[in-house]
Structure formats: structure tokens, C-alpha cells
Amino acid sequence: MKLKQLSIFIENRSGRLAEIAKLLYEQNINIRALSLADTADFGILRLIVNDIAKAHDILKEANFTVNETEVLAVEVPDKPGGLNGILGILSEENINLEYMYAFVEKSFDKAILVLRFENIEKAIEALKKHDINILSGEQVYNL
């Protein structure tokens, strides 16, 4: 149920994001989802890719600071209220959500939320209790 996400710390300057995209492209690594947050000096690029180990090694070899973190990917209806339903469950269960980002499946009727929790095991238990579909790493990596 948990999947691996890469967090890459990059300088906030022209071309750094393009370097990462090129490195992954050259090794035939497909980006499934991404999020980029920045400050004046640096950014944190979060990636879900189809080959996490290979991407991690390639980026490390290129002198990027890379960390792997565990996240969950949950399926929600791609309609008004989909996000509200998940956030309501987390609030009701008193589960702290650190950050999230989303993407839409190819079928266009579901959205996938990538969620990072303070306590991932508690989050899994709560989401299962409410019949939320938690996708496996393989399901997300192969979308």
C-alpha cells in the first residue's frame, strides 16, 4: 500500500529542473506524478516514478540531494466533494496530513491523491476503515 517518493533538493536557478528531467528521460524513467515547492534559494521536487531505485541512483550520481519517503496514493472520485471526503475522514480520525498533491488517471473518472502523513500506519487503518481505495506502489508506478 505504501509507495516510495523521491524528494530532491534543488537550487532555485534556471535549468536545474530541466537537468533532472533530462537525466530521467535519458534513462527511460517515466514521471508518474510530481510536486514542486520553492523558496527564494531552493526547491523541493517530489516525484513518483516508474523505477524508484534507478532514478534515485541516477540523481545521486549527478550530485543531487535525494531522499526516499513513504507516501500513500488514494483514489477519489474526480468530482466536487472528492477531496472533502478524504479530508473529512482524516479530520474525524485526528490524523495529521503533512502535504499532498494530486493527478488524474487516464480514465478521467478518478483522481489520485498522494498523501504524506505524520503517522502513515494510523492513516492506512483509518482510510481502510472508511473503504477508501489505497493504491499499491505497482499500481501507481505503472499508470
GUPARO-256870 format. One record per residue: residue in three letters; x, y, z of N, C-alpha, C in turn. Coordinates in nm, 3 decimals, always signed. Layout:
<sites>
+-----+---------+---------+---------+---------+---------+---------+---------+---------+---------+
!  aa !      nx !      ny !      nz !     cax !     cay !     caz !      cx !      cy !      cz !
+-----+---------+---------+---------+---------+---------+---------+---------+---------+---------+
! Ala !       X !       Y !       Z !       X !       Y !       Z !       X !       Y !       Z !
...
+-----+---------+---------+---------+---------+---------+---------+---------+---------+---------+
</sites>
This chain:
<sites>
+-----+---------+---------+---------+---------+---------+---------+---------+---------+---------+
!  aa !      nx !      ny !      nz !     cax !     cay !     caz !      cx !      cy !      cz !
+-----+---------+---------+---------+---------+---------+---------+---------+---------+---------+
! Met !  +0.080 !  -0.121 !  +0.000 !  +0.000 !  +0.000 !  +0.000 !  +0.084 !  +0.126 !  +0.000 !
! Lys !  +0.193 !  +0.124 !  +0.070 !  +0.280 !  +0.241 !  +0.071 !  +0.357 !  +0.245 !  -0.061 !
! Leu !  +0.388 !  +0.364 !  -0.105 !  +0.474 !  +0.375 !  -0.221 !  +0.587 !  +0.470 !  -0.190 !
! Lys !  +0.692 !  +0.457 !  -0.268 !  +0.811 !  +0.540 !  -0.248 !  +0.801 !  +0.664 !  -0.335 !
! Gln !  +0.845 !  +0.772 !  -0.274 !  +0.850 !  +0.901 !  -0.343 !  +0.993 !  +0.953 !  -0.329 !
! Leu !  +1.043 !  +1.015 !  -0.432 !  +1.174 !  +1.080 !  -0.424 !  +1.152 !  +1.227 !  -0.391 !
! Ser !  +1.231 !  +1.277 !  -0.299 !  +1.234 !  +1.421 !  -0.269 !  +1.373 !  +1.469 !  -0.307 !
! Ile !  +1.380 !  +1.563 !  -0.399 !  +1.508 !  +1.613 !  -0.449 !  +1.519 !  +1.761 !  -0.414 !
! Phe !  +1.628 !  +1.796 !  -0.350 !  +1.653 !  +1.935 !  -0.313 !  +1.732 !  +1.998 !  -0.426 !
! Ile !  +1.678 !  +2.106 !  -0.482 !  +1.743 !  +2.170 !  -0.596 !  +1.755 !  +2.320 !  -0.574 !
! Glu !  +1.864 !  +2.373 !  -0.626 !  +1.883 !  +2.518 !  -0.620 !  +1.775 !  +2.585 !  -0.704 !
! Asn !  +1.729 !  +2.698 !  -0.658 !  +1.628 !  +2.772 !  -0.731 !  +1.698 !  +2.861 !  -0.834 !
! Arg !  +1.740 !  +2.795 !  -0.944 !  +1.803 !  +2.868 !  -1.053 !  +1.766 !  +2.804 !  -1.186 !
! Ser !  +1.774 !  +2.881 !  -1.288 !  +1.733 !  +2.838 !  -1.421 !  +1.807 !  +2.710 !  -1.465 !
! Gly !  +1.732 !  +2.615 !  -1.515 !  +1.790 !  +2.495 !  -1.573 !  +1.802 !  +2.375 !  -1.482 !
! Arg !  +1.792 !  +2.393 !  -1.350 !  +1.812 !  +2.278 !  -1.259 !  +1.700 !  +2.174 !  -1.276 !
! Leu !  +1.577 !  +2.218 !  -1.288 !  +1.467 !  +2.124 !  -1.306 !  +1.481 !  +2.052 !  -1.441 !
! Ala !  +1.524 !  +2.125 !  -1.541 !  +1.546 !  +2.065 !  -1.674 !  +1.655 !  +1.958 !  -1.668 !
! Glu !  +1.757 !  +1.978 !  -1.586 !  +1.863 !  +1.877 !  -1.571 !  +1.806 !  +1.746 !  -1.519 !
! Ile !  +1.720 !  +1.756 !  -1.420 !  +1.658 !  +1.637 !  -1.362 !  +1.571 !  +1.567 !  -1.466 !
! Ala !  +1.489 !  +1.643 !  -1.534 !  +1.401 !  +1.585 !  -1.636 !  +1.483 !  +1.516 !  -1.744 !
! Lys !  +1.593 !  +1.576 !  -1.785 !  +1.678 !  +1.517 !  -1.888 !  +1.744 !  +1.388 !  -1.839 !
! Leu !  +1.795 !  +1.388 !  -1.717 !  +1.857 !  +1.267 !  -1.662 !  +1.758 !  +1.151 !  -1.660 !
! Leu !  +1.636 !  +1.179 !  -1.617 !  +1.535 !  +1.073 !  -1.612 !  +1.495 !  +1.028 !  -1.752 !
! Tyr !  +1.478 !  +1.121 !  -1.840 !  +1.443 !  +1.090 !  -1.979 !  +1.549 !  +1.000 !  -2.044 !
! Glu !  +1.675 !  +1.037 !  -2.025 !  +1.785 !  +0.961 !  -2.087 !  +1.791 !  +0.817 !  -2.039 !
! Gln !  +1.736 !  +0.791 !  -1.922 !  +1.736 !  +0.655 !  -1.868 !  +1.598 !  +0.589 !  -1.879 !
! Asn !  +1.509 !  +0.650 !  -1.958 !  +1.375 !  +0.596 !  -1.983 !  +1.293 !  +0.580 !  -1.854 !
! Ile !  +1.308 !  +0.675 !  -1.764 !  +1.232 !  +0.674 !  -1.640 !  +1.112 !  +0.767 !  -1.657 !
! Asn !  +0.993 !  +0.714 !  -1.631 !  +0.870 !  +0.788 !  -1.652 !  +0.824 !  +0.852 !  -1.521 !
! Ile !  +0.797 !  +0.980 !  -1.524 !  +0.744 !  +1.051 !  -1.407 !  +0.593 !  +1.029 !  -1.405 !
! Arg !  +0.543 !  +0.973 !  -1.297 !  +0.400 !  +0.947 !  -1.282 !  +0.328 !  +1.064 !  -1.217 !
! Ala !  +0.396 !  +1.131 !  -1.121 !  +0.338 !  +1.247 !  -1.054 !  +0.451 !  +1.331 !  -1.000 !
! Leu !  +0.425 !  +1.460 !  -0.983 !  +0.528 !  +1.547 !  -0.925 !  +0.465 !  +1.665 !  -0.853 !
! Ser !  +0.544 !  +1.718 !  -0.764 !  +0.508 !  +1.838 !  -0.692 !  +0.636 !  +1.918 !  -0.673 !
! Leu !  +0.627 !  +2.049 !  -0.686 !  +0.744 !  +2.135 !  -0.668 !  +0.706 !  +2.249 !  -0.575 !
! Ala !  +0.781 !  +2.262 !  -0.467 !  +0.763 !  +2.373 !  -0.373 !  +0.895 !  +2.446 !  -0.367 !
! Asp !  +0.890 !  +2.578 !  -0.363 !  +1.016 !  +2.651 !  -0.363 !  +1.019 !  +2.764 !  -0.263 !
! Thr !  +1.141 !  +2.807 !  -0.236 !  +1.168 !  +2.928 !  -0.159 !  +1.257 !  +3.013 !  -0.249 !
! Ala !  +1.309 !  +3.120 !  -0.196 !  +1.395 !  +3.207 !  -0.276 !  +1.522 !  +3.135 !  -0.319 !
! Asp !  +1.573 !  +3.042 !  -0.236 !  +1.703 !  +2.981 !  -0.261 !  +1.699 !  +2.838 !  -0.313 !
! Phe !  +1.599 !  +2.761 !  -0.276 !  +1.597 !  +2.621 !  -0.317 !  +1.453 !  +2.573 !  -0.332 !
! Gly !  +1.441 !  +2.456 !  -0.392 !  +1.311 !  +2.394 !  -0.408 !  +1.316 !  +2.249 !  -0.365 !
! Ile !  +1.200 !  +2.195 !  -0.339 !  +1.189 !  +2.052 !  -0.312 !  +1.098 !  +1.995 !  -0.420 !
! Leu !  +1.156 !  +1.909 !  -0.501 !  +1.084 !  +1.841 !  -0.607 !  +1.048 !  +1.702 !  -0.555 !
! Arg !  +0.921 !  +1.671 !  -0.554 !  +0.875 !  +1.539 !  -0.512 !  +0.827 !  +1.465 !  -0.635 !
! Leu !  +0.878 !  +1.343 !  -0.653 !  +0.847 !  +1.265 !  -0.772 !  +0.801 !  +1.124 !  -0.738 !
! Ile !  +0.703 !  +1.078 !  -0.812 !  +0.667 !  +0.937 !  -0.817 !  +0.708 !  +0.894 !  -0.957 !
! Val !  +0.794 !  +0.794 !  -0.966 !  +0.845 !  +0.748 !  -1.096 !  +0.826 !  +0.598 !  -1.109 !
! Asn !  +0.839 !  +0.547 !  -1.231 !  +0.817 !  +0.405 !  -1.255 !  +0.934 !  +0.316 !  -1.211 !
! Asp !  +1.051 !  +0.373 !  -1.185 !  +1.166 !  +0.296 !  -1.138 !  +1.239 !  +0.378 !  -1.032 !
! Ile !  +1.194 !  +0.365 !  -0.909 !  +1.242 !  +0.449 !  -0.799 !  +1.390 !  +0.427 !  -0.771 !
! Ala !  +1.436 !  +0.303 !  -0.769 !  +1.576 !  +0.273 !  -0.736 !  +1.670 !  +0.330 !  -0.841 !
! Lys !  +1.637 !  +0.310 !  -0.966 !  +1.720 !  +0.361 !  -1.076 !  +1.724 !  +0.514 !  -1.075 !
! Ala !  +1.609 !  +0.576 !  -1.056 !  +1.604 !  +0.723 !  -1.051 !  +1.685 !  +0.776 !  -0.934 !
! His !  +1.672 !  +0.712 !  -0.819 !  +1.748 !  +0.754 !  -0.701 !  +1.898 !  +0.750 !  -0.730 !
! Asp !  +1.945 !  +0.639 !  -0.786 !  +2.088 !  +0.624 !  -0.815 !  +2.137 !  +0.727 !  -0.917 !
! Ile !  +2.060 !  +0.747 !  -1.022 !  +2.099 !  +0.842 !  -1.127 !  +2.111 !  +0.984 !  -1.071 !
! Leu !  +2.014 !  +1.023 !  -0.989 !  +2.015 !  +1.159 !  -0.934 !  +2.129 !  +1.176 !  -0.833 !
! Lys !  +2.154 !  +1.073 !  -0.752 !  +2.267 !  +1.078 !  -0.657 !  +2.398 !  +1.092 !  -0.732 !
! Glu !  +2.416 !  +1.013 !  -0.837 !  +2.538 !  +1.019 !  -0.917 !  +2.559 !  +1.156 !  -0.980 !
! Ala !  +2.449 !  +1.227 !  -1.005 !  +2.456 !  +1.361 !  -1.063 !  +2.468 !  +1.468 !  -0.954 !
! Asn !  +2.495 !  +1.425 !  -0.831 !  +2.518 !  +1.513 !  -0.715 !  +2.395 !  +1.590 !  -0.668 !
! Phe !  +2.279 !  +1.533 !  -0.688 !  +2.158 !  +1.590 !  -0.628 !  +2.139 !  +1.528 !  -0.491 !
! Thr !  +2.083 !  +1.605 !  -0.399 !  +2.047 !  +1.553 !  -0.268 !  +1.909 !  +1.491 !  -0.282 !
! Val !  +1.903 !  +1.358 !  -0.259 !  +1.780 !  +1.282 !  -0.284 !  +1.745 !  +1.201 !  -0.160 !
! Asn !  +1.618 !  +1.206 !  -0.122 !  +1.567 !  +1.123 !  -0.013 !  +1.447 !  +1.046 !  -0.063 !
! Glu !  +1.427 !  +0.927 !  -0.006 !  +1.307 !  +0.849 !  -0.034 !  +1.216 !  +0.859 !  +0.087 !
! Thr !  +1.089 !  +0.881 !  +0.061 !  +0.990 !  +0.883 !  +0.169 !  +0.873 !  +0.795 !  +0.130 !
! Glu !  +0.801 !  +0.749 !  +0.231 !  +0.683 !  +0.668 !  +0.205 !  +0.559 !  +0.757 !  +0.204 !
! Val !  +0.476 !  +0.736 !  +0.105 !  +0.351 !  +0.810 !  +0.091 !  +0.242 !  +0.710 !  +0.057 !
! Leu !  +0.119 !  +0.757 !  +0.061 !  +0.005 !  +0.678 !  +0.018 !  -0.055 !  +0.743 !  -0.105 !
! Ala !  -0.111 !  +0.661 !  -0.190 !  -0.188 !  +0.711 !  -0.305 !  -0.329 !  +0.656 !  -0.289 !
! Val !  -0.425 !  +0.745 !  -0.281 !  -0.563 !  +0.702 !  -0.264 !  -0.646 !  +0.751 !  -0.382 !
! Glu !  -0.743 !  +0.671 !  -0.416 !  -0.831 !  +0.703 !  -0.527 !  -0.955 !  +0.774 !  -0.474 !
! Val !  -0.992 !  +0.882 !  -0.540 !  -1.114 !  +0.954 !  -0.503 !  -1.191 !  +0.986 !  -0.630 !
! Pro !  -1.321 !  +0.999 !  -0.620 !  -1.398 !  +1.038 !  -0.738 !  -1.353 !  +1.175 !  -0.788 !
! Asp !  -1.335 !  +1.188 !  -0.917 !  -1.294 !  +1.315 !  -0.976 !  -1.418 !  +1.401 !  -1.000 !
! Lys !  -1.471 !  +1.452 !  -0.889 !  -1.592 !  +1.535 !  -0.893 !  -1.594 !  +1.622 !  -0.768 !
! Pro !  -1.676 !  +1.724 !  -0.764 !  -1.683 !  +1.807 !  -0.644 !  -1.712 !  +1.723 !  -0.520 !
! Gly !  -1.634 !  +1.745 !  -0.416 !  -1.651 !  +1.672 !  -0.291 !  -1.555 !  +1.556 !  -0.272 !
! Gly !  -1.484 !  +1.515 !  -0.377 !  -1.389 !  +1.404 !  -0.364 !  -1.282 !  +1.432 !  -0.260 !
! Leu !  -1.221 !  +1.547 !  -0.267 !  -1.118 !  +1.586 !  -0.171 !  -1.178 !  +1.604 !  -0.033 !
! Asn !  -1.295 !  +1.667 !  -0.026 !  -1.361 !  +1.690 !  +0.101 !  -1.385 !  +1.560 !  +0.178 !
! Gly !  -1.422 !  +1.455 !  +0.106 !  -1.446 !  +1.326 !  +0.170 !  -1.322 !  +1.272 !  +0.240 !
! Ile !  -1.209 !  +1.277 !  +0.172 !  -1.083 !  +1.227 !  +0.230 !  -1.042 !  +1.314 !  +0.348 !
! Leu !  -1.047 !  +1.445 !  +0.331 !  -1.005 !  +1.535 !  +0.439 !  -1.097 !  +1.523 !  +0.560 !
! Gly !  -1.225 !  +1.499 !  +0.536 !  -1.318 !  +1.479 !  +0.647 !  -1.283 !  +1.356 !  +0.728 !
! Ile !  -1.247 !  +1.247 !  +0.659 !  -1.207 !  +1.124 !  +0.730 !  -1.082 !  +1.150 !  +0.814 !
! Leu !  -0.984 !  +1.215 !  +0.755 !  -0.859 !  +1.241 !  +0.828 !  -0.884 !  +1.329 !  +0.949 !
! Ser !  -0.968 !  +1.429 !  +0.934 !  -1.002 !  +1.517 !  +1.046 !  -1.075 !  +1.441 !  +1.155 !
! Glu !  -1.173 !  +1.361 !  +1.114 !  -1.252 !  +1.281 !  +1.209 !  -1.163 !  +1.185 !  +1.288 !
! Glu !  -1.062 !  +1.130 !  +1.222 !  -0.972 !  +1.034 !  +1.286 !  -0.851 !  +1.101 !  +1.351 !
! Asn !  -0.847 !  +1.235 !  +1.348 !  -0.739 !  +1.313 !  +1.410 !  -0.602 !  +1.273 !  +1.354 !
! Ile !  -0.593 !  +1.266 !  +1.221 !  -0.469 !  +1.229 !  +1.153 !  -0.409 !  +1.352 !  +1.086 !
! Asn !  -0.282 !  +1.378 !  +1.118 !  -0.213 !  +1.493 !  +1.063 !  -0.160 !  +1.463 !  +0.923 !
! Leu !  -0.201 !  +1.545 !  +0.829 !  -0.156 !  +1.536 !  +0.690 !  -0.046 !  +1.639 !  +0.671 !
! Glu !  +0.074 !  +1.594 !  +0.633 !  +0.188 !  +1.685 !  +0.617 !  +0.180 !  +1.761 !  +0.484 !
! Tyr !  +0.151 !  +1.690 !  +0.375 !  +0.132 !  +1.754 !  +0.245 !  +0.065 !  +1.656 !  +0.151 !
! Met !  +0.021 !  +1.709 !  +0.038 !  -0.044 !  +1.625 !  -0.062 !  -0.035 !  +1.690 !  -0.199 !
! Tyr !  -0.052 !  +1.610 !  -0.302 !  -0.068 !  +1.659 !  -0.438 !  -0.151 !  +1.557 !  -0.513 !
! Ala !  -0.199 !  +1.593 !  -0.629 !  -0.295 !  +1.507 !  -0.698 !  -0.263 !  +1.496 !  -0.846 !
! Phe !  -0.318 !  +1.391 !  -0.907 !  -0.318 !  +1.378 !  -1.052 !  -0.439 !  +1.297 !  -1.093 !
! Val !  -0.473 !  +1.299 !  -1.220 !  -0.593 !  +1.232 !  -1.270 !  -0.551 !  +1.108 !  -1.348 !
! Glu !  -0.623 !  +0.998 !  -1.327 !  -0.596 !  +0.875 !  -1.401 !  -0.635 !  +0.891 !  -1.547 !
! Lys !  -0.584 !  +0.803 !  -1.629 !  -0.613 !  +0.807 !  -1.772 !  -0.761 !  +0.792 !  -1.803 !
! Ser !  -0.834 !  +0.725 !  -1.716 !  -0.977 !  +0.706 !  -1.740 !  -1.057 !  +0.834 !  -1.714 !
! Phe !  -0.998 !  +0.929 !  -1.645 !  -1.055 !  +1.060 !  -1.615 !  -1.173 !  +1.058 !  -1.519 !
! Asp !  -1.207 !  +0.943 !  -1.462 !  -1.318 !  +0.944 !  -1.368 !  -1.271 !  +0.934 !  -1.223 !
! Lys !  -1.142 !  +0.918 !  -1.204 !  -1.085 !  +0.912 !  -1.070 !  -0.966 !  +1.006 !  -1.063 !
! Ala !  -0.948 !  +1.064 !  -0.948 !  -0.827 !  +1.140 !  -0.920 !  -0.747 !  +1.060 !  -0.818 !
! Ile !  -0.618 !  +1.077 !  -0.820 !  -0.533 !  +1.010 !  -0.722 !  -0.466 !  +1.118 !  -0.639 !
! Leu !  -0.480 !  +1.106 !  -0.509 !  -0.414 !  +1.196 !  -0.417 !  -0.292 !  +1.125 !  -0.362 !
! Val !  -0.179 !  +1.192 !  -0.363 !  -0.058 !  +1.142 !  -0.299 !  -0.048 !  +1.215 !  -0.167 !
! Leu !  -0.043 !  +1.138 !  -0.058 !  -0.052 !  +1.194 !  +0.076 !  +0.066 !  +1.153 !  +0.162 !
! Arg !  +0.121 !  +1.247 !  +0.236 !  +0.230 !  +1.220 !  +0.331 !  +0.176 !  +1.247 !  +0.470 !
! Phe !  +0.193 !  +1.151 !  +0.560 !  +0.138 !  +1.160 !  +0.694 !  +0.246 !  +1.157 !  +0.801 !
! Glu !  +0.213 !  +1.215 !  +0.913 !  +0.297 !  +1.206 !  +1.031 !  +0.302 !  +1.060 !  +1.078 !
! Asn !  +0.186 !  +0.991 !  +1.074 !  +0.175 !  +0.852 !  +1.116 !  +0.105 !  +0.774 !  +1.004 !
! Ile !  +0.185 !  +0.716 !  +0.916 !  +0.129 !  +0.651 !  +0.797 !  +0.048 !  +0.526 !  +0.831 !
! Glu !  +0.089 !  +0.453 !  +0.933 !  +0.014 !  +0.332 !  +0.971 !  -0.126 !  +0.367 !  +1.022 !
! Lys !  -0.136 !  +0.471 !  +1.101 !  -0.266 !  +0.516 !  +1.152 !  -0.354 !  +0.562 !  +1.035 !
! Ala !  -0.292 !  +0.628 !  +0.938 !  -0.367 !  +0.675 !  +0.821 !  -0.420 !  +0.557 !  +0.740 !
! Ile !  -0.337 !  +0.455 !  +0.721 !  -0.382 !  +0.336 !  +0.646 !  -0.502 !  +0.274 !  +0.715 !
! Glu !  -0.492 !  +0.257 !  +0.844 !  -0.601 !  +0.196 !  +0.922 !  -0.731 !  +0.276 !  +0.907 !
! Ala !  -0.721 !  +0.408 !  +0.919 !  -0.841 !  +0.492 !  +0.910 !  -0.901 !  +0.490 !  +0.770 !
! Leu !  -0.818 !  +0.500 !  +0.669 !  -0.869 !  +0.501 !  +0.532 !  -0.934 !  +0.367 !  +0.496 !
! Lys !  -0.873 !  +0.258 !  +0.539 !  -0.933 !  +0.125 !  +0.514 !  -1.068 !  +0.113 !  +0.584 !
! Lys !  -1.075 !  +0.164 !  +0.706 !  -1.199 !  +0.158 !  +0.783 !  -1.313 !  +0.227 !  +0.709 !
! His !  -1.279 !  +0.328 !  +0.631 !  -1.380 !  +0.404 !  +0.557 !  -1.387 !  +0.361 !  +0.409 !
! Asp !  -1.331 !  +0.243 !  +0.379 !  -1.337 !  +0.185 !  +0.245 !  -1.278 !  +0.274 !  +0.135 !
! Ile !  -1.172 !  +0.345 !  +0.169 !  -1.101 !  +0.426 !  +0.070 !  -1.002 !  +0.336 !  -0.001 !
! Asn !  -1.002 !  +0.340 !  -0.134 !  -0.910 !  +0.257 !  -0.212 !  -0.769 !  +0.315 !  -0.206 !
! Ile !  -0.680 !  +0.241 !  -0.141 !  -0.539 !  +0.279 !  -0.132 !  -0.466 !  +0.199 !  -0.239 !
! Leu !  -0.402 !  +0.268 !  -0.330 !  -0.334 !  +0.202 !  -0.441 !  -0.197 !  +0.149 !  -0.397 !
! Ser !  -0.155 !  +0.041 !  -0.456 !  -0.023 !  -0.013 !  -0.429 !  +0.080 !  +0.067 !  -0.510 !
! Gly !  +0.206 !  +0.051 !  -0.471 !  +0.313 !  +0.114 !  -0.548 !  +0.310 !  +0.070 !  -0.693 !
! Glu !  +0.294 !  -0.060 !  -0.715 !  +0.292 !  -0.112 !  -0.851 !  +0.180 !  -0.049 !  -0.934 !
! Gln !  +0.063 !  -0.032 !  -0.874 !  -0.048 !  +0.029 !  -0.948 !  -0.014 !  +0.171 !  -0.991 !
! Val !  +0.048 !  +0.248 !  -0.904 !  +0.081 !  +0.387 !  -0.936 !  +0.199 !  +0.395 !  -1.032 !
! Tyr !  +0.303 !  +0.317 !  -1.006 !  +0.422 !  +0.322 !  -1.093 !  +0.390 !  +0.285 !  -1.237 !
! Asn !  +0.286 !  +0.200 !  -1.254 !  +0.253 !  +0.151 !  -1.389 !  +0.136 !  +0.223 !  -1.454 !
! Leu !  +0.088 !  +0.330 !  -1.395 !  -0.022 !  +0.405 !  -1.458 !  +0.022 !  +0.462 !  -1.592 !
+-----+---------+---------+---------+---------+---------+---------+---------+---------+---------+
</sites>
